[in-house]
Amino acid sequence: MREGLIPAVLGTVVSASGAAMLGSKYKLAAYGVLGFGLAHIILGSIDLVEHR
């Protein structure tokens, strides 16, 4: 399995969860979860490109 694929997929799932939470009353937590997911997507993508 390619290095960086698991963090990128995990980041996608976490970002989707954070985006779904934006409609709730816990907006600050939703933005935190969304940012955490986006960071995983970016770092996973860097690994995927770096280890071609």
C-alpha positions in Angstrom: 0.0 0.0 0.0 1.3 3.4 -0.9 2.7 5.6 1.9 0.4 8.5 2.7 -2.8 6.8 1.4 -4.2 6.0 4.9 -3.7 9.6 6.3 -5.4 11.0 3.2 -8.4 8.7 3.4 -8.6 9.2 7.1 -8.5 13.0 6.6 -11.3 12.8 4.1 -13.5 10.9 6.5 -12.7 13.3 9.4 -13.3 16.3 7.2 -16.7 15.0 6.1 -17.6 14.5 9.8 -16.5 18.0 10.6 -18.5 19.4 7.7 -21.6 17.5 8.8 -21.2 18.9 12.3 -21.2 22.5 11.1 -25.0 22.6 11.3 -25.0 21.7 15.0 -24.6 24.0 18.0 -21.0 22.9 18.5 -19.5 25.1 15.7 -16.1 25.5 17.4 -15.6 21.7 17.7 -16.8 21.3 14.1 -14.2 23.8 12.8 -11.5 22.0 14.9 -12.4 18.6 13.5 -12.6 20.0 10.0 -9.2 21.6 10.3 -7.7 18.4 11.7 -9.1 16.4 8.7 -7.8 19.0 6.2 -4.3 18.8 7.8 -4.4 15.0 7.4 -5.4 15.3 3.7 -2.6 17.8 3.0 0.1 15.7 4.9 -1.1 12.5 3.2 -1.0 14.1 -0.2 2.5 15.4 0.4 3.6 11.8 1.3 1.9 10.4 -1.8 3.6 12.9 -4.1 7.0 12.6 -2.3 7.1 8.8 -2.5 6.1 8.1 -6.1 
